[in-house]
């Protein structure tokens, strides 16, 4: 699996606390191996082409597939904000 990052994703990731960044990196490694891994709690967002997975109980990553083997990470943030 290849991952591409939007500018918004990179900008927000830089501003996150270091602990969240570390956990995100572990989750990204799992995503690269198997995006359906239960540890990620990946879900399709209803009525869209978007998906999300858990970084922590409070933080999520929004992404979409650009093709069968590639994903574009669109946003990362607190679950109350990331879906807006």
N, C-alpha and C positions, 0 to 999 in steps of 0.2 A: 504494500500500500504506500502510495506517495501522498504527502501532505503539502498543500500550498496554504499560504497565510495571507489574509487580507490586510490592508494597511491598518484598518480599525483594530483587528485582532492584535497585531504587533504593538500598536500604541497602548492598548489597554493592558496587555501582558506585562509590559515594562513597568507599569505603575502599580502592579499587584504586590502584596506583601511577599517577602522571600519564602515564607513557609508554603504559601499557596503555589508559588512558582515551582517549588520542589515537588509537591504533590502532583501538579499538572504534568511535569516531565515524566513522572512514573506512569500516569494515566495515558500520556501520549505514546509511551513505549508499548503499553498494552494494546492501544488502538492500532499501532503499526502491525502488530502480529495478528490480531483478530478484533475487528471493531464490534463484534457481537458478544464479546466476553462479558459475562454477567457482572464483573467488577465495575464496569463502566456504566451500567444502567442506561444504555443507549436506547433512545426512543425516537420514533418519527413524530414530528409535530403535525397534528391533524390539519388537513386541507392545505398543506404546503409541500414543498420538495425538501424541506429542512429537517434535520435531526439534531438531537442534543445528547450529550453525555455528561455524567457527573465528574467533577474534579473532587469536590467535597460535598457534604450535605447542603452547603449553601452556594457553591460555585458551579457553573455549567459552561460548557463549550457548545456553541451553535456551529453546525457545519452542513455542507451539502456535498453530494458526490458529483464530480465533474465527468467522470467515466467510471468504468468497472473497477479500476485500480487506483483511483485518485480522489482525494477529498480536499475541499476548500474550507478551511477553518475561518468562519466569518466573524465570530465574536466570542469573548470570554468575559464572565462577570458574575455578580451576585444574581441568584435566580429571580429576584424581584425586578431586576433591571434588564437582564440579558434578552428577554423575549420582546422588549419594546422596539 
